[in-house]
């Protein structure tokens, strides 16, 4: 690997690590109320996508058989 490209790669890696550290420092652990809200919203999303997929499958079986 030429030294110019190697230095560019190292610079990009250092920049990425610095950005990751910055993000890690500003994140916080959610409290119980926030966690429950996140779990509810995620569950509703999973159920909605599953219901849409199930309805599409039923319609596919009914109309294409």
C-alpha positions in Angstrom: 0.0 0.0 0.0 1.5 3.4 -0.9 2.3 5.6 2.0 -0.1 8.3 0.9 -3.1 6.0 0.8 -2.0 4.4 4.1 -1.8 7.8 5.8 -5.2 8.7 4.4 -6.7 5.4 5.7 -5.1 6.0 9.2 -6.5 9.6 9.2 -10.0 8.3 8.4 -9.8 5.7 11.1 -8.6 8.2 13.7 -11.4 10.5 12.7 -14.0 7.7 13.0 -12.7 6.7 16.4 -12.9 10.4 17.6 -16.5 10.7 16.3 -17.5 7.4 18.0 -16.0 8.6 21.3 -18.0 11.9 21.0 -21.2 10.0 20.4 -20.5 7.6 23.3 -19.9 10.5 25.7 -23.2 12.2 25.0 -25.4 9.0 25.1 -27.2 8.1 28.3 -28.9 5.1 29.6 -32.7 5.3 29.3 -34.7 5.4 32.4 -37.5 2.9 33.1 -40.2 5.0 31.5 -38.3 5.7 28.3 -37.4 2.0 28.1 -41.0 0.9 28.4 -42.0 3.4 25.7 -39.3 2.2 23.4 -40.4 -1.4 23.9 -44.1 -0.6 23.3 -43.4 1.3 20.1 -41.0 -1.4 18.8 -43.6 -4.1 19.6 -46.4 -2.2 17.8 -44.2 -1.8 14.8 -43.3 -5.5 14.7 -47.0 -6.5 15.1 -48.0 -4.0 12.3 -45.5 -5.4 9.9 -46.4 -8.9 10.8 -50.1 -8.2 10.3 -49.5 -6.6 6.9 -47.4 -9.6 5.8 -50.1 -12.0 7.1 -52.9 -10.2 5.3 -50.8 -10.1 2.1 -50.2 -13.9 2.4 -53.9 -14.6 2.9 -54.9 -12.4 -0.1 -52.2 -14.1 -2.2 -53.6 -17.6 -1.3 -57.2 -16.7 -1.7 -57.0 -14.8 -5.0 -54.3 -16.8 -6.8 -55.4 -20.3 -6.0 
